[in-house]
Amino acid sequence: MPKFVTIGYGDREGYDRTDAAVLDEAHAHDALLHATGEPVGIAGTPVQVRNHGGAGTTVESGPFLSSALPVAGFAIIEAATLEEAVRLASKTPCAVAHGVVEVWPLREAP
């Protein structure tokens, strides 16, 4: 079955202004995904890794990408189609709490 990476963006302000019942349902949805074996998590602080030309690894703290909202969470989900993956992502906390969720189809490396 195809896999998709979801990246959720959201901030505390959007979360706090979302109805508690809506949040409870979204957290229950994430718990169900997790219970079925899907890796679901909260994003920590990233680092940037470079090894240009194989000349040595450098590591810098912080994200490479910038966005209006911080990265808040992620999941790797299995879904038959992109439409099904979108449906699953639309029920997550970031999607319902005034944030946004990107859904990235994964392809096996050759």
N, C-alpha and C positions, 0 to 999 in steps of 0.2 A: 504494500500500500504506500502511496506517496507520502513524503514527510514535508513539513513546513516549519520554518522558524518564525515565531511571532515575537516581536519586540514591542513592549508597551511603554508609552511615554505618558507621564502625568505628574502633577505636583500636589502637594498637600492641600492647597487652596481648592482645587477642583474636587479632590476627594472629600474634603470637609463639607462642601456645599451639595453633595449628593445625598439623596434620601437614604436613611439607614436600611430600609427594607430592600432597596435596589442593591446596595452594597452587600448586604447579607446574601442575596441571591447570587451575586457575582462571585463572592468568596466561596460559596457552596459549589458553584460551577468549577472554579479552579481546584477545589478539593476533590471533586469527582474526576477531573482530568488526572490529577496526581494519583488518585487511588487506582486508576486504570493503567498506571505505569508511565504516563507522559511526564517528562522532566519539566516542571514548572517551578519558577523561583523568582526571588526578588534580586534586582541587580545591585551589585556592590560597586566599589570604586574601581574603575578600569585602569589599565596601564597600556601604553603603546609599545610594541616590540618591533624593532628593526634589526635587520642583518644584511645590509646592502652589500651585494656582491659577495656574500659569505665572509666578509672581512671582520666580523665581530658583532656581537649582539649589544644593542643599546636599549634601555628601557626608560620611558618617561611616564610619570604619573599623569593621570587625567585622560579624558576622552579625546579621540581624534575628531569625531563628528561633533557638530554643534547643532542644537535644535532649540526651539522656543520652550520646549518642555524637557525635563531630564528623563533619561531612561529609568524606568521604574521596575520593569520585570521582563520576563522572557518565558517562552515555552517552546518545546519541540513537539509538534503534534502530528499524528497520522490522520489523514482524511482522504477519501476517495477522489475528491475534486477540490479545486481552488474555492469553489462556491461553498463547499462544506467546511473548509478551513476558515473561511470568512465568517460563516455562521457561528462556529465555535469561538472564534476570536471576539465576535461582537458581544459575547456574554461575559467577558472578563472585566475585572475591576477597572483597568485603564480605559477600556472602551466606554463603560457606563459612567465613569467619574470625570467627565469633561476632558479626557485625554484622547489619545489615538493609539491604535495598534497597527503596526506594519505586519503583513503576512508575506513571507519570502518562501517561494517553492525551493526545495532542495533537490539537486540532481547529484547522482553518484559521480564521483570523479572517475575519469577514464583510466 
